[in-house]
Amino acid sequence: MKNNKLIFLVALACLSAIPAAAQDVVPLVEVSVDYSYFRFNPSIPQLHSRSFNGGGGSAIYNLNSYLGIKAEFMGFGST
């Protein structure tokens, strides 16, 4: 039984490495958008609890397969 678990884990590790090996084409530009939620709940009574909703985006310009330039912008609002 212990041997079957080891074989399963090795097979799972090998199968999860297949998508990483297939990534040989690097796009010139990559763009993403993000959403973020932050809850500020201090234990000090003088400070009030706040919720921050926000988001942003990023763009990456790949110079070659191992080097790129990234710009990231984020914004938050308090409720």
PDB file with one MODEL, atoms N, CA, C and O in Angstrom:
MODEL        1
ATOM      1  N   MET A   1       0.818  -1.199   0.000  1.00  0.00           N
ATOM      2  CA  MET A   1       0.000   0.000   0.000  1.00  0.00           C
ATOM      3  C   MET A   1       0.857   1.257   0.000  1.00  0.00           C
ATOM      4  O   MET A   1       0.550   2.227  -0.693  1.00  0.00           O
ATOM      5  N   LYS A   2       1.933   1.234   0.782  1.00  0.00           N
ATOM      6  CA  LYS A   2       2.820   2.384   0.842  1.00  0.00           C
ATOM      7  C   LYS A   2       3.531   2.585  -0.495  1.00  0.00           C
ATOM      8  O   LYS A   2       3.815   3.716  -0.891  1.00  0.00           O
ATOM      9  N   ASN A   3       3.813   1.495  -1.176  1.00  0.00           N
ATOM     10  CA  ASN A   3       4.464   1.553  -2.482  1.00  0.00           C
ATOM     11  C   ASN A   3       3.550   2.194  -3.525  1.00  0.00           C
ATOM     12  O   ASN A   3       4.017   2.926  -4.398  1.00  0.00           O
ATOM     13  N   ASN A   4       2.249   1.919  -3.434  1.00  0.00           N
ATOM     14  CA  ASN A   4       1.291   2.493  -4.384  1.00  0.00           C
ATOM     15  C   ASN A   4       1.205   4.005  -4.222  1.00  0.00           C
ATOM     16  O   ASN A   4       1.071   4.723  -5.213  1.00  0.00           O
ATOM     17  N   LYS A   5       1.280   4.500  -2.984  1.00  0.00           N
ATOM     18  CA  LYS A   5       1.243   5.943  -2.746  1.00  0.00           C
ATOM     19  C   LYS A   5       2.471   6.617  -3.351  1.00  0.00           C
ATOM     20  O   LYS A   5       2.371   7.699  -3.929  1.00  0.00           O
ATOM     21  N   LEU A   6       3.617   5.979  -3.215  1.00  0.00           N
ATOM     22  CA  LEU A   6       4.847   6.535  -3.773  1.00  0.00           C
ATOM     23  C   LEU A   6       4.782   6.578  -5.298  1.00  0.00           C
ATOM     24  O   LEU A   6       5.181   7.566  -5.914  1.00  0.00           O
ATOM     25  N   ILE A   7       4.286   5.520  -5.896  1.00  0.00           N
ATOM     26  CA  ILE A   7       4.145   5.487  -7.360  1.00  0.00           C
ATOM     27  C   ILE A   7       3.161   6.557  -7.823  1.00  0.00           C
ATOM     28  O   ILE A   7       3.391   7.219  -8.835  1.00  0.00           O
ATOM     29  N   PHE A   8       2.070   6.724  -7.085  1.00  0.00           N
ATOM     30  CA  PHE A   8       1.087   7.755  -7.433  1.00  0.00           C
ATOM     31  C   PHE A   8       1.690   9.145  -7.349  1.00  0.00           C
ATOM     32  O   PHE A   8       1.467   9.965  -8.240  1.00  0.00           O
ATOM     33  N   LEU A   9       2.449   9.430  -6.298  1.00  0.00           N
ATOM     34  CA  LEU A   9       3.058  10.751  -6.141  1.00  0.00           C
ATOM     35  C   LEU A   9       4.097  11.029  -7.221  1.00  0.00           C
ATOM     36  O   LEU A   9       4.179  12.151  -7.720  1.00  0.00           O
ATOM     37  N   VAL A  10       4.875  10.046  -7.583  1.00  0.00           N
ATOM     38  CA  VAL A  10       5.869  10.227  -8.652  1.00  0.00           C
ATOM     39  C   VAL A  10       5.167  10.467  -9.984  1.00  0.00           C
ATOM     40  O   VAL A  10       5.579  11.335 -10.753  1.00  0.00           O
ATOM     41  N   ALA A  11       4.115   9.712 -10.259  1.00  0.00           N
ATOM     42  CA  ALA A  11       3.364   9.903 -11.507  1.00  0.00           C
ATOM     43  C   ALA A  11       2.706  11.276 -11.547  1.00  0.00           C
ATOM     44  O   ALA A  11       2.687  11.921 -12.595  1.00  0.00           O
ATOM     45  N   LEU A  12       2.170  11.727 -10.425  1.00  0.00           N
ATOM     46  CA  LEU A  12       1.553  13.049 -10.363  1.00  0.00           C
ATOM     47  C   LEU A  12       2.578  14.152 -10.586  1.00  0.00           C
ATOM     48  O   LEU A  12       2.292  15.132 -11.273  1.00  0.00           O
ATOM     49  N   ALA A  13       3.765  14.002 -10.016  1.00  0.00           N
ATOM     50  CA  ALA A  13       4.823  14.994 -10.221  1.00  0.00           C
ATOM     51  C   ALA A  13       5.261  15.037 -11.679  1.00  0.00           C
ATOM     52  O   ALA A  13       5.506  16.116 -12.218  1.00  0.00           O
ATOM     53  N   CYS A  14       5.362  13.892 -12.313  1.00  0.00           N
ATOM     54  CA  CYS A  14       5.757  13.859 -13.728  1.00  0.00           C
ATOM     55  C   CYS A  14       4.685  14.482 -14.618  1.00  0.00           C
ATOM     56  O   CYS A  14       5.009  15.203 -15.562  1.00  0.00           O
ATOM     57  N   LEU A  15       3.428  14.216 -14.330  1.00  0.00           N
ATOM     58  CA  LEU A  15       2.345  14.772 -15.138  1.00  0.00           C
ATOM     59  C   LEU A  15       2.215  16.278 -14.947  1.00  0.00           C
ATOM     60  O   LEU A  15       1.856  16.988 -15.887  1.00  0.00           O
ATOM     61  N   SER A  16       2.496  16.770 -13.764  1.00  0.00           N
ATOM     62  CA  SER A  16       2.388  18.209 -13.547  1.00  0.00           C
ATOM     63  C   SER A  16       3.546  18.969 -14.176  1.00  0.00           C
ATOM     64  O   SER A  16       3.443  20.182 -14.357  1.00  0.00           O
ATOM     65  N   ALA A  17       4.633  18.309 -14.514  1.00  0.00           N
ATOM     66  CA  ALA A  17       5.775  18.964 -15.151  1.00  0.00           C
ATOM     67  C   ALA A  17       5.601  19.082 -16.665  1.00  0.00           C
ATOM     68  O   ALA A  17       6.337  19.836 -17.302  1.00  0.00           O
ATOM     69  N   ILE A  18       4.662  18.370 -17.249  1.00  0.00           N
ATOM     70  CA  ILE A  18       4.475  18.393 -18.705  1.00  0.00           C
ATOM     71  C   ILE A  18       4.082  19.787 -19.210  1.00  0.00           C
ATOM     72  O   ILE A  18       4.676  20.241 -20.188  1.00  0.00           O
ATOM     73  N   PRO A  19       3.112  20.498 -18.599  1.00  0.00           N
ATOM     74  CA  PRO A  19       2.790  21.843 -19.100  1.00  0.00           C
ATOM     75  C   PRO A  19       3.962  22.820 -19.007  1.00  0.00           C
ATOM     76  O   PRO A  19       4.099  23.690 -19.867  1.00  0.00           O
ATOM     77  N   ALA A  20       4.790  22.699 -18.002  1.00  0.00           N
ATOM     78  CA  ALA A  20       5.945  23.590 -17.873  1.00  0.00           C
ATOM     79  C   ALA A  20       6.964  23.335 -18.972  1.00  0.00           C
ATOM     80  O   ALA A  20       7.611  24.273 -19.439  1.00  0.00           O
ATOM     81  N   ALA A  21       7.116  22.118 -19.383  1.00  0.00           N
ATOM     82  CA  ALA A  21       8.063  21.797 -20.444  1.00  0.00           C
ATOM     83  C   ALA A  21       7.558  22.254 -21.810  1.00  0.00           C
ATOM     84  O   ALA A  21       8.355  22.449 -22.728  1.00  0.00           O
ATOM     85  N   ALA A  22       6.254  22.425 -21.953  1.00  0.00           N
ATOM     86  CA  ALA A  22       5.677  22.812 -23.238  1.00  0.00           C
ATOM     87  C   ALA A  22       5.722  24.319 -23.476  1.00  0.00           C
ATOM     88  O   ALA A  22       5.312  24.775 -24.543  1.00  0.00           O
ATOM     89  N   GLN A  23       6.204  25.098 -22.523  1.00  0.00           N
ATOM     90  CA  GLN A  23       6.217  26.548 -22.645  1.00  0.00           C
ATOM     91  C   GLN A  23       7.505  27.029 -23.312  1.00  0.00           C
ATOM     92  O   GLN A  23       8.346  27.643 -22.654  1.00  0.00           O
ATOM     93  N   ASP A  24       7.667  26.763 -24.584  1.00  0.00           N
ATOM     94  CA  ASP A  24       8.879  27.194 -25.277  1.00  0.00           C
ATOM     95  C   ASP A  24       8.672  28.475 -26.087  1.00  0.00           C
ATOM     96  O   ASP A  24       9.654  29.080 -26.517  1.00  0.00           O
ATOM     97  N   VAL A  25       7.438  28.903 -26.307  1.00  0.00           N
ATOM     98  CA  VAL A  25       7.155  30.136 -27.035  1.00  0.00           C
ATOM     99  C   VAL A  25       6.820  31.220 -26.020  1.00  0.00           C
ATOM    100  O   VAL A  25       5.885  31.072 -25.234  1.00  0.00           O
ATOM    101  N   VAL A  26       7.584  32.314 -26.038  1.00  0.00           N
ATOM    102  CA  VAL A  26       7.373  33.419 -25.109  1.00  0.00           C
ATOM    103  C   VAL A  26       6.674  34.550 -25.857  1.00  0.00           C
ATOM    104  O   VAL A  26       7.182  35.021 -26.875  1.00  0.00           O
ATOM    105  N   PRO A  27       5.498  34.999 -25.361  1.00  0.00           N
ATOM    106  CA  PRO A  27       4.820  36.106 -26.039  1.00  0.00           C
ATOM    107  C   PRO A  27       5.589  37.414 -25.876  1.00  0.00           C
ATOM    108  O   PRO A  27       6.326  37.585 -24.905  1.00  0.00           O
ATOM    109  N   LEU A  28       5.422  38.318 -26.805  1.00  0.00           N
ATOM    110  CA  LEU A  28       6.114  39.609 -26.748  1.00  0.00           C
ATOM    111  C   LEU A  28       5.545  40.486 -25.637  1.00  0.00           C
ATOM    112  O   LEU A  28       6.295  41.164 -24.936  1.00  0.00           O
ATOM    113  N   VAL A  29       4.211  40.477 -25.473  1.00  0.00           N
ATOM    114  CA  VAL A  29       3.543  41.312 -24.463  1.00  0.00           C
ATOM    115  C   VAL A  29       2.557  40.444 -23.691  1.00  0.00           C
ATOM    116  O   VAL A  29       1.827  39.647 -24.280  1.00  0.00           O
ATOM    117  N   GLU A  30       2.540  40.605 -22.361  1.00  0.00           N
ATOM    118  CA  GLU A  30       1.569  39.936 -21.501  1.00  0.00           C
ATOM    119  C   GLU A  30       0.828  41.003 -20.696  1.00  0.00           C
ATOM    120  O   GLU A  30       1.447  41.924 -20.163  1.00  0.00           O
ATOM    121  N   VAL A  31      -0.505  40.878 -20.607  1.00  0.00           N
ATOM    122  CA  VAL A  31      -1.329  41.854 -19.899  1.00  0.00           C
ATOM    123  C   VAL A  31      -2.220  41.100 -18.909  1.00  0.00           C
ATOM    124  O   VAL A  31      -2.766  40.048 -19.240  1.00  0.00           O
ATOM    125  N   SER A  32      -2.366  41.641 -17.688  1.00  0.00           N
ATOM    126  CA  SER A  32      -3.249  41.019 -16.706  1.00  0.00           C
ATOM    127  C   SER A  32      -3.971  42.089 -15.907  1.00  0.00           C
ATOM    128  O   SER A  32      -3.499  43.220 -15.790  1.00  0.00           O
ATOM    129  N   VAL A  33      -5.134  41.716 -15.354  1.00  0.00           N
ATOM    130  CA  VAL A  33      -5.897  42.593 -14.470  1.00  0.00           C
ATOM    131  C   VAL A  33      -6.075  41.872 -13.139  1.00  0.00           C
ATOM    132  O   VAL A  33      -6.128  40.643 -13.087  1.00  0.00           O
ATOM    133  N   ASP A  34      -6.169  42.659 -12.054  1.00  0.00           N
ATOM    134  CA  ASP A  34      -6.234  42.088 -10.717  1.00  0.00           C
ATOM    135  C   ASP A  34      -7.351  42.745  -9.919  1.00  0.00           C
ATOM    136  O   ASP A  34      -7.714  43.896 -10.162  1.00  0.00           O
ATOM    137  N   TYR A  35      -7.887  41.997  -8.964  1.00  0.00           N
ATOM    138  CA  TYR A  35      -8.821  42.529  -7.968  1.00  0.00           C
ATOM    139  C   TYR A  35      -8.238  42.228  -6.599  1.00  0.00           C
ATOM    140  O   TYR A  35      -7.667  41.159  -6.384  1.00  0.00           O
ATOM    141  N   SER A  36      -8.380  43.175  -5.666  1.00  0.00           N
ATOM    142  CA  SER A  36      -7.811  42.994  -4.344  1.00  0.00           C
ATOM    143  C   SER A  36      -8.796  43.464  -3.279  1.00  0.00           C
ATOM    144  O   SER A  36      -9.483  44.471  -3.454  1.00  0.00           O
ATOM    145  N   TYR A  37      -8.856  42.727  -2.180  1.00  0.00           N
ATOM    146  CA  TYR A  37      -9.674  43.105  -1.030  1.00  0.00           C
ATOM    147  C   TYR A  37      -8.791  43.023   0.198  1.00  0.00           C
ATOM    148  O   TYR A  37      -8.112  42.019   0.417  1.00  0.00           O
ATOM    149  N   PHE A  38      -8.800  44.085   1.005  1.00  0.00           N
ATOM    150  CA  PHE A  38      -7.982  44.144   2.213  1.00  0.00           C
ATOM    151  C   PHE A  38      -8.861  44.602   3.366  1.00  0.00           C
ATOM    152  O   PHE A  38      -9.531  45.629   3.262  1.00  0.00           O
ATOM    153  N   ARG A  39      -8.865  43.859   4.454  1.00  0.00           N
ATOM    154  CA  ARG A  39      -9.658  44.204   5.641  1.00  0.00           C
ATOM    155  C   ARG A  39      -8.697  44.618   6.741  1.00  0.00           C
ATOM    156  O   ARG A  39      -7.848  43.833   7.166  1.00  0.00           O
ATOM    157  N   PHE A  40      -8.837  45.870   7.205  1.00  0.00           N
ATOM    158  CA  PHE A  40      -8.018  46.417   8.282  1.00  0.00           C
ATOM    159  C   PHE A  40      -8.867  46.421   9.539  1.00  0.00           C
ATOM    160  O   PHE A  40      -9.809  47.205   9.647  1.00  0.00           O
ATOM    161  N   ASN A  41      -8.547  45.557  10.489  1.00  0.00           N
ATOM    162  CA  ASN A  41      -9.317  45.420  11.715  1.00  0.00           C
ATOM    163  C   ASN A  41      -8.348  45.456  12.901  1.00  0.00           C
ATOM    164  O   ASN A  41      -7.950  44.400  13.394  1.00  0.00           O
ATOM    165  N   PRO A  42      -7.962  46.644  13.366  1.00  0.00           N
ATOM    166  CA  PRO A  42      -6.948  46.740  14.406  1.00  0.00           C
ATOM    167  C   PRO A  42      -7.488  46.368  15.793  1.00  0.00           C
ATOM    168  O   PRO A  42      -8.692  46.429  16.044  1.00  0.00           O
ATOM    169  N   SER A  43      -6.581  45.986  16.672  1.00  0.00           N
ATOM    170  CA  SER A  43      -6.967  45.678  18.046  1.00  0.00           C
ATOM    171  C   SER A  43      -6.902  46.910  18.944  1.00  0.00           C
ATOM    172  O   SER A  43      -7.285  46.841  20.112  1.00  0.00           O
ATOM    173  N   ILE A  44      -6.427  48.026  18.418  1.00  0.00           N
ATOM    174  CA  ILE A  44      -6.377  49.280  19.170  1.00  0.00           C
ATOM    175  C   ILE A  44      -7.730  49.971  19.045  1.00  0.00           C
ATOM    176  O   ILE A  44      -8.185  50.207  17.926  1.00  0.00           O
ATOM    177  N   PRO A  45      -8.393  50.306  20.161  1.00  0.00           N
ATOM    178  CA  PRO A  45      -9.756  50.868  20.075  1.00  0.00           C
ATOM    179  C   PRO A  45      -9.834  52.234  19.393  1.00  0.00           C
ATOM    180  O   PRO A  45     -10.891  52.589  18.872  1.00  0.00           O
ATOM    181  N   GLN A  46      -8.749  53.009  19.381  1.00  0.00           N
ATOM    182  CA  GLN A  46      -8.788  54.336  18.776  1.00  0.00           C
ATOM    183  C   GLN A  46      -8.840  54.273  17.241  1.00  0.00           C
ATOM    184  O   GLN A  46      -9.285  55.227  16.603  1.00  0.00           O
ATOM    185  N   LEU A  47      -8.401  53.188  16.660  1.00  0.00           N
ATOM    186  CA  LEU A  47      -8.426  53.031  15.202  1.00  0.00           C
ATOM    187  C   LEU A  47      -9.696  52.310  14.792  1.00  0.00           C
ATOM    188  O   LEU A  47     -10.142  51.389  15.476  1.00  0.00           O
ATOM    189  N   HIS A  48     -10.271  52.722  13.688  1.00  0.00           N
ATOM    190  CA  HIS A  48     -11.513  52.141  13.197  1.00  0.00           C
ATOM    191  C   HIS A  48     -11.228  51.090  12.130  1.00  0.00           C
ATOM    192  O   HIS A  48     -10.225  51.153  11.420  1.00  0.00           O
ATOM    193  N   SER A  49     -12.131  50.132  12.038  1.00  0.00           N
ATOM    194  CA  SER A  49     -12.010  49.099  11.018  1.00  0.00           C
ATOM    195  C   SER A  49     -12.314  49.684   9.640  1.00  0.00           C
ATOM    196  O   SER A  49     -13.160  50.566   9.498  1.00  0.00           O
ATOM    197  N   ARG A  50     -11.629  49.190   8.660  1.00  0.00           N
ATOM    198  CA  ARG A  50     -11.822  49.643   7.279  1.00  0.00           C
ATOM    199  C   ARG A  50     -11.762  48.443   6.339  1.00  0.00           C
ATOM    200  O   ARG A  50     -11.096  47.445   6.611  1.00  0.00           O
ATOM    201  N   SER A  51     -12.467  48.571   5.243  1.00  0.00           N
ATOM    202  CA  SER A  51     -12.384  47.608   4.150  1.00  0.00           C
ATOM    203  C   SER A  51     -11.882  48.353   2.925  1.00  0.00           C
ATOM    204  O   SER A  51     -12.366  49.439   2.605  1.00  0.00           O
ATOM    205  N   PHE A  52     -10.932  47.776   2.259  1.00  0.00           N
ATOM    206  CA  PHE A  52     -10.369  48.389   1.056  1.00  0.00           C
ATOM    207  C   PHE A  52     -10.616  47.470  -0.131  1.00  0.00           C
ATOM    208  O   PHE A  52     -10.161  46.326  -0.141  1.00  0.00           O
ATOM    209  N   ASN A  53     -11.335  47.969  -1.130  1.00  0.00           N
ATOM    210  CA  ASN A  53     -11.531  47.271  -2.394  1.00  0.00           C
ATOM    211  C   ASN A  53     -10.697  47.977  -3.443  1.00  0.00           C
ATOM    212  O   ASN A  53     -10.592  49.204  -3.443  1.00  0.00           O
ATOM    213  N   GLY A  54     -10.120  47.221  -4.311  1.00  0.00           N
ATOM    214  CA  GLY A  54      -9.303  47.856  -5.332  1.00  0.00           C
ATOM    215  C   GLY A  54      -8.964  46.901  -6.442  1.00  0.00           C
ATOM    216  O   GLY A  54      -9.422  45.759  -6.489  1.00  0.00           O
ATOM    217  N   GLY A  55      -8.165  47.396  -7.310  1.00  0.00           N
ATOM    218  CA  GLY A  55      -7.752  46.589  -8.433  1.00  0.00           C
ATOM    219  C   GLY A  55      -6.673  47.297  -9.205  1.00  0.00           C
ATOM    220  O   GLY A  55      -6.220  48.379  -8.831  1.00  0.00           O
ATOM    221  N   GLY A  56      -6.278  46.685 -10.262  1.00  0.00           N
ATOM    222  CA  GLY A  56      -5.227  47.263 -11.074  1.00  0.00           C
ATOM    223  C   GLY A  56      -4.915  46.365 -12.238  1.00  0.00           C
ATOM    224  O   GLY A  56      -5.685  45.475 -12.600  1.00  0.00           O
ATOM    225  N   GLY A  57      -3.788  46.617 -12.800  1.00  0.00           N
ATOM    226  CA  GLY A  57      -3.360  45.830 -13.936  1.00  0.00           C
ATOM    227  C   GLY A  57      -1.866  45.891 -14.105  1.00  0.00           C
ATOM    228  O   GLY A  57      -1.179  46.705 -13.488  1.00  0.00           O
ATOM    229  N   SER A  58      -1.381  45.016 -14.950  1.00  0.00           N
ATOM    230  CA  SER A  58       0.048  45.000 -15.231  1.00  0.00           C
ATOM    231  C   SER A  58       0.265  44.619 -16.690  1.00  0.00           C
ATOM    232  O   SER A  58      -0.562  43.960 -17.320  1.00  0.00           O
ATOM    233  N   ALA A  59       1.394  45.055 -17.192  1.00  0.00           N
ATOM    234  CA  ALA A  59       1.804  44.724 -18.550  1.00  0.00           C
ATOM    235  C   ALA A  59       3.288  44.373 -18.525  1.00  0.00           C
ATOM    236  O   ALA A  59       4.090  45.041 -17.873  1.00  0.00           O
ATOM    237  N   ILE A  60       3.628  43.327 -19.237  1.00  0.00           N
ATOM    238  CA  ILE A  60       5.012  42.882 -19.314  1.00  0.00           C
ATOM    239  C   ILE A  60       5.438  42.884 -20.776  1.00  0.00           C
ATOM    240  O   ILE A  60       4.760  42.316 -21.632  1.00  0.00           O
ATOM    241  N   TYR A  61       6.557  43.522 -21.048  1.00  0.00           N
ATOM    242  CA  TYR A  61       7.166  43.491 -22.373  1.00  0.00           C
ATOM    243  C   TYR A  61       8.399  42.601 -22.280  1.00  0.00           C
ATOM    244  O   TYR A  61       9.371  42.946 -21.608  1.00  0.00           O
ATOM    245  N   ASN A  62       8.357  41.460 -22.954  1.00  0.00           N
ATOM    246  CA  ASN A  62       9.447  40.496 -22.907  1.00  0.00           C
ATOM    247  C   ASN A  62      10.512  40.854 -23.931  1.00  0.00           C
ATOM    248  O   ASN A  62      10.253  40.861 -25.135  1.00  0.00           O
ATOM    249  N   LEU A  63      11.717  41.153 -23.443  1.00  0.00           N
ATOM    250  CA  LEU A  63      12.830  41.464 -24.334  1.00  0.00           C
ATOM    251  C   LEU A  63      13.362  40.213 -25.018  1.00  0.00           C
ATOM    252  O   LEU A  63      13.724  40.247 -26.194  1.00  0.00           O
ATOM    253  N   ASN A  64      13.408  39.109 -24.277  1.00  0.00           N
ATOM    254  CA  ASN A  64      13.778  37.806 -24.824  1.00  0.00           C
ATOM    255  C   ASN A  64      13.124  36.740 -23.952  1.00  0.00           C
ATOM    256  O   ASN A  64      12.200  37.057 -23.203  1.00  0.00           O
ATOM    257  N   SER A  65      13.572  35.489 -24.024  1.00  0.00           N
ATOM    258  CA  SER A  65      12.887  34.414 -23.308  1.00  0.00           C
ATOM    259  C   SER A  65      13.127  34.421 -21.803  1.00  0.00           C
ATOM    260  O   SER A  65      12.432  33.708 -21.079  1.00  0.00           O
ATOM    261  N   TYR A  66      14.073  35.190 -21.313  1.00  0.00           N
ATOM    262  CA  TYR A  66      14.354  35.191 -19.879  1.00  0.00           C
ATOM    263  C   TYR A  66      14.388  36.572 -19.244  1.00  0.00           C
ATOM    264  O   TYR A  66      14.655  36.675 -18.047  1.00  0.00           O
ATOM    265  N   LEU A  67      14.127  37.645 -19.999  1.00  0.00           N
ATOM    266  CA  LEU A  67      14.180  38.991 -19.452  1.00  0.00           C
ATOM    267  C   LEU A  67      13.023  39.821 -19.988  1.00  0.00           C
ATOM    268  O   LEU A  67      12.760  39.845 -21.190  1.00  0.00           O
ATOM    269  N   GLY A  68      12.324  40.514 -19.058  1.00  0.00           N
ATOM    270  CA  GLY A  68      11.204  41.355 -19.444  1.00  0.00           C
ATOM    271  C   GLY A  68      11.115  42.581 -18.564  1.00  0.00           C
ATOM    272  O   GLY A  68      11.740  42.644 -17.505  1.00  0.00           O
ATOM    273  N   ILE A  69      10.337  43.556 -19.003  1.00  0.00           N
ATOM    274  CA  ILE A  69      10.104  44.787 -18.248  1.00  0.00           C
ATOM    275  C   ILE A  69       8.632  44.804 -17.863  1.00  0.00           C
ATOM    276  O   ILE A  69       7.758  44.620 -18.710  1.00  0.00           O
ATOM    277  N   LYS A  70       8.358  45.031 -16.554  1.00  0.00           N
ATOM    278  CA  LYS A  70       6.991  44.971 -16.055  1.00  0.00           C
ATOM    279  C   LYS A  70       6.572  46.314 -15.480  1.00  0.00           C
ATOM    280  O   LYS A  70       7.338  46.956 -14.762  1.00  0.00           O
ATOM    281  N   ALA A  71       5.342  46.742 -15.802  1.00  0.00           N
ATOM    282  CA  ALA A  71       4.722  47.930 -15.210  1.00  0.00           C
ATOM    283  C   ALA A  71       3.440  47.466 -14.525  1.00  0.00           C
ATOM    284  O   ALA A  71       2.635  46.742 -15.111  1.00  0.00           O
ATOM    285  N   GLU A  72       3.263  47.895 -13.275  1.00  0.00           N
ATOM    286  CA  GLU A  72       2.097  47.476 -12.508  1.00  0.00           C
ATOM    287  C   GLU A  72       1.457  48.686 -11.844  1.00  0.00           C
ATOM    288  O   GLU A  72       2.148  49.518 -11.256  1.00  0.00           O
ATOM    289  N   PHE A  73       0.115  48.781 -11.942  1.00  0.00           N
ATOM    290  CA  PHE A  73      -0.637  49.894 -11.381  1.00  0.00           C
ATOM    291  C   PHE A  73      -1.765  49.343 -10.528  1.00  0.00           C
ATOM    292  O   PHE A  73      -2.492  48.445 -10.954  1.00  0.00           O
ATOM    293  N   MET A  74      -1.916  49.889  -9.304  1.00  0.00           N
ATOM    294  CA  MET A  74      -2.969  49.437  -8.393  1.00  0.00           C
ATOM    295  C   MET A  74      -3.676  50.668  -7.817  1.00  0.00           C
ATOM    296  O   MET A  74      -3.073  51.733  -7.682  1.00  0.00           O
ATOM    297  N   GLY A  75      -4.944  50.510  -7.484  1.00  0.00           N
ATOM    298  CA  GLY A  75      -5.709  51.563  -6.839  1.00  0.00           C
ATOM    299  C   GLY A  75      -6.681  50.967  -5.844  1.00  0.00           C
ATOM    300  O   GLY A  75      -7.228  49.891  -6.083  1.00  0.00           O
ATOM    301  N   PHE A  76      -6.907  51.654  -4.721  1.00  0.00           N
ATOM    302  CA  PHE A  76      -7.783  51.162  -3.669  1.00  0.00           C
ATOM    303  C   PHE A  76      -8.744  52.253  -3.223  1.00  0.00           C
ATOM    304  O   PHE A  76      -8.421  53.440  -3.281  1.00  0.00           O
ATOM    305  N   GLY A  77      -9.912  51.848  -2.784  1.00  0.00           N
ATOM    306  CA  GLY A  77     -10.890  52.758  -2.207  1.00  0.00           C
ATOM    307  C   GLY A  77     -11.381  52.199  -0.877  1.00  0.00           C
ATOM    308  O   GLY A  77     -11.509  50.985  -0.721  1.00  0.00           O
ATOM    309  N   SER A  78     -11.657  53.079   0.079  1.00  0.00           N
ATOM    310  CA  SER A  78     -12.056  52.665   1.418  1.00  0.00           C
ATOM    311  C   SER A  78     -13.570  52.741   1.562  1.00  0.00           C
ATOM    312  O   SER A  78     -14.208  53.670   1.067  1.00  0.00           O
ATOM    313  N   THR A  79     -14.133  51.750   2.248  1.00  0.00           N
ATOM    314  CA  THR A  79     -15.567  51.756   2.551  1.00  0.00           C
ATOM    315  C   THR A  79     -15.781  51.590   4.042  1.00  0.00           C
ATOM    316  O   THR A  79     -16.922  51.569   4.503  1.00  0.00           O
TER     317      THR A  79
ENDMDL
END
